[in-house]
Every structure is written in C-alpha cells, then in structure tokens.
Amino acid sequence: MVSQLSPAAGCIVAIGGAEDKSSDLEILKRVFALAPEGNTEVAVIASASGIPHQILPVYQAAFERLGASRVHALDIQSRKQATDPGNVQLIRQSGVIFFTGGDQLRLTNVIGGSATLNAIRERLMGGAVVAGTSAGATALPGTMIYNGNAADALRKGAVNMAFGLGLVDGLIIDSHFLARGRFSRLMEVGASNPEHLGVGLGEDAGVIVHPNRILEAIGPGHVIIIDSRDMASSNIADLSMGEPVAVENMILHAMVSGHGFDIEARRYLAADELTALLRDRQ
C-alpha cells in the first residue's frame, strides 16, 4: 500500500539497527540535529520491543547526553495506551519521535490507526523528525517486510509483506541488511514490486529521507539501494509458490555516509552533488 500523505515538512530517518548508543552516538546525533529549531523534546516509543524496560533507559540516556530538554519514554504496549491522551500530548510537543527495534508487526498492531499514529503524522507534517531503528525502521513505509528466510528468499512468496505505518511512500526498508545476508529478500520484493525502491540498511548505518525525497546515507555502515524500476524481465508471475525467481537488470548501489540517492529520478548522488542538491532544494 502506498499512503496518501502530503509532502512532509520534517525528515524521516531509518536506521539499520545496532547503532552506537553509548560512545560517539554518530547516528543519534544526526537524528537529534534534525529536530525543529527550539524543540529539544524527544519521544521514544518502545511498542515494537519485547524488553521495553531495558531499552527505554538506554535511549533516554543517549538523548539526554545529546542535549534533550526532556525525553518521554513511552512504553505503549496496548491499543488502549495508544489512544491515551497523555501519551498523544507528549508526542505532540516533541521535536524528535523515535521508534525502537523489536517486532514490526507488534508495532503496527499496537499503534496502527491510533491517535498516537495520527499525532506522529501531524508532527511530521509540522517539521518534527521521525526516526526508527531495526523493526522501527522497517515499519516506516506504507508496505513493510516482516518475515522471509535471508538465505534463500529469491523464491516466489518467500518474503511476507504487510501494511506499515505509512509515513513514507515508495520505499521498502530492510534492516540488519549485511550482517544477516538479506540481499535476496529485497530482490524478491523488487521483482514483485518494481515501482518501490528497496533500501537495505547495514548495522550502525542509516538513511535520512529529506522532505524533497532525497536520501542521505549516514553512519559508518553501508546503505544498499536495490532499484527494480527498469527491470527488463522476470518470471515471477508464471511461478508456483516457492519456485526460484529470475530477474533481468536489477540495479544495486552501495552508499556510504555523505552520499545519496534521488528517489524520483532514480539517480545516485556522490557527496558533492548531494550537498549541492540539498542546498538548492531547501
């Protein structure tokens, strides 16, 4: 599903997981710096996590180190909590909204269609930064991966898909991409959904989705782009479930920090070009 969002005023940041939370905080520092001027409140949402009481204090400490005036640790684990006016208000006053990792289906089940998600969308439209790591990153688009064998996923139906949070259009995001060998997952998705751009996030790597639909890689790891829009052919429509998929002309890019990608033009951007394009489109 592609959501019908208006163009966002704020940035979205998707992180591949295992980002540094205790040393240089390179990626979290970039997330915090994207907050609207004068708003240093952070809402950390642990709906995806099975261990929220362990992970929330870690992010609270990290964002306090970065200068947050207040960090709201939101252990939203039920639909009732996702409609709680107090939780909604804390999101509405925050300049940074951050989803932890865990299970993306748990995240969408808890906050999908809720007042919490509506408030997050309003804040994104108002200029706040919305970020997620691992499962929190995978759930950001309108369509998300939630399962699929990394070792042999280039088979029809091997990757399970579901509706995501609908905060960004046209992307399919996968996390822990290199460490867990998930290339074939995004290739199978690309064969069946060539209009969507596959974004594979390495650990301690992330991508900023700027409001002008320009991607910017951040962090010491890699961001892998799998572009199927100009795919020449594939046998996927003729296969039975589980049969191997053939794909002709699927394009792959490996981005490092400071490099980027134009989503609409489907064009890789080296560092100098990315800097100029972000400056010109401000």
N, C-alpha and C positions, 0 to 999 in steps of 0.2 A: 504494500500500500504506500502511495506517495501522499503525504499530508498536504493540506491546502493552507499552509502557513503563509502569511505575508512576509516579505523580506525582514529578517531580524535586524535590530539595531545593535544587539550585543553579539559577542563572539561565542562560539561553541568550541570546547577543547575535548578531544578524545585521546585517552592515554592507554597504552597497551598493557599496563599492569606492572607491578614490581618497581614502581617509580621510587626514587630516593625520597624518604620521608624523615630522615634524621641527620643528614650531612649537609651537602650543598643545596638541596631542595631545588635543583635546577628547573624542573618542570613545574612544580607547585609555585615557584617564584613567578614564572611566566603567567600562570593562571591568575594569581593574585594581582599582578600588574595590569591585567586587562579589565579589572573592576572599574565601574564608572567613577569619575573624579568625585572625591568627597564621601564615598561609601565604602568603608572597610569592614563591614559586617559580612560574615561568612556563614552559610547554612550547609552543614554536612549531613547528607541523607543516607542512612545505612539500611534502607529497605531490602537491598539485594543480599546483605550479609547474614550468614548464619551465626556470626560471632560479633554482633554489633557492640557489645560492651567491651570487647577487646580492641576493636579497630577505631571506634569513635575517639577515644582519648589520644590515639596516635595522630590523627588528623587535626584534632584540636590543638595539640602541642605544636604541630608543624605550622599551622596558620597563625597561631599566636606569635611564634618566632618571626614570621614574615611581617608582623605588624597589624594583624586584625584587631579592630577595636572590640569586637565580640565574635565568638564562634558558637553558633547554635548547633549542638549535637542532637540531631533528630533521629531517634530510634523509632521510625514509623514502620511498624510490623503488621498492621491490620488495616482493612478498609475504613474502619471507624476512625483510627488515628489519622488516616489520610484526608478525612473531612473535618478534623478538629480545627476550630477557628484559631486557636492559639498557634498551632503549627503553621497554618496558612499565613498568619500575620508575620511570623518570623521569616518566612520566605519572602514575603512582600517587602520587607525592609532590608533585605540582604543584597549586596552588590556581587557576591560570588555564591553560586549554588553548585554543590559538588556531590556527585553520586559515588559511593564506594563500590568496590567489587563484590563478588559473591555469585549470585544466580540471577541472570537477566529475566527469567520467567517469574521468579519471585518478585522482582522489582516491578515488572509491568502488571502483574496480578494485583499488587498492593496499591499502586498509585494510578494505574491507567483509568482515565475518565473521571478522576477525582478532583476535588477542589485544590488539592496540593499541586497536581499537574497543571491545572488551569492557571494557578498563581505563578508557576515556573514559566509558563509560556508568556504570561503578561510581563514578567520581569525581563525575559529575553528580548521581547519587543521594546522594552523600556531602556535597554542598554546594559543589563547585567550580563555577566559571563556565566555560562552553564557548562560544567565540566563533568566528566565521568572517567573512571578507570576500570579496566578489565570488563566485567559484566556491565558496569555502569557506562562504559563507552559503547559496547556492542548494542545496548538498548536505545541509544540516542536517535537513530534514524527511524523512519516510518516502518521499515522492514528490518528484522534482525535475525541473525543466526542464533540458534540455541542448542544445537547438537550436531554431531557429524564426526565420524572417525577421521582423524587427521591423516592417518597412514594411507588410506585408500578411499578418499571421498570423491574422486572423479568418476563416480558412478551415478546413474540416474536415481534421484531420490535419496542420496546418501546424506544430504545435509538438510536438517529440519529448519524451517523458517516460520516466523510468527510476526504479528504486528508489534512494532516497537513503540517508543514514546512519541514519535512524530515531530521531533524537534529540529530535524534537518532533512532535506529532500535529496533524493538521487544517489545516496551512498549506502553501501553495505559495509559494515565495520567488523573486523575480526581482531581479537586481542591475543597476546602471548604468541604472536604470529610465527616468529622464527624459532623460539625456544621449543615450541610444540609442533613444528613442521606442518603448518596449516595451509600451505600453498594450494593443495588440491581442493580444500573446502571452498576458497574463493573462486577457483577456476570452475568448479561445478555450478556455483551460484551465477558466475558470469555467463556461462553457456546458456542458462535458462532465463537470465535477466540481463541481457546485454546493454540495456539502457542505463543500468545502475553501475556506478564506479565502485570497484572493490578497493577497500583501504585496509591493509594488513599492518597492524601496529606491533612493532617489536617491544620487548620489555624495556622499561625506562626510556620510552620514546612516545611521542605524542604528535598530534596534528591540530593546529588551530584552523577552524573554519571561519574565516573572516566574513563579515556581512556582505562583501562583494563577491562571495563564492570563490574566493582564492584560498587554497590550502597552504599552510606553512608548517613544515616539519620542525619539531623542537625536541630537545633532549639528546643524550649521547647515543641512542639506539637508532635503528632504521625504521622508516615508514615505507611500506611496499604498496605500490599502486598497480592494480590489475584492471586494465581497460578493455572491455569487450565490445564497445560500441561499433567498431569497424570489423568485427568478426566476419570472416568470409563464409564459413560454413560450420555446421555441427550436426551430428547425427542424433542429438538428444531427443528430438520429437518422435523419432521412429523406434526408440528403445523400449524394452520392458524394464520394470524397476530392478535396479541392481546391476544392469549391464554397463560396460565401460563406455565412457563418453569420449568422442573425438572432437577436437576443436581446431579450427584453422585461423591463424592470425589473431591471437590474443596477445595484447601488448603489456609488458611488465616494466615498471620503473622502480628504482630503489632511491629514495630520498634520504638525505641526511639533514641535520639541523641547519636552518637558514635557506634551504631550497624549498620549492613549492610546486603547485600544480593548479592550473586554471580549470575548474570543473566544467564550465560551459564550453570552453574552446578545446578541451581535452589536450592541454599542452603543458609539457614540463617546463618549469621555470628555474633556471640557475639563480644563484644568490643575487647577483647584480640586477637581473631582470625582475626578480621577486620584489626586491626593495623598491625599485622604481615603480612597479605596478601598484604596490600597496600605497605608496605615497601619492600617485596620480589619482587613485580612486577614493581617497579619503574625502 
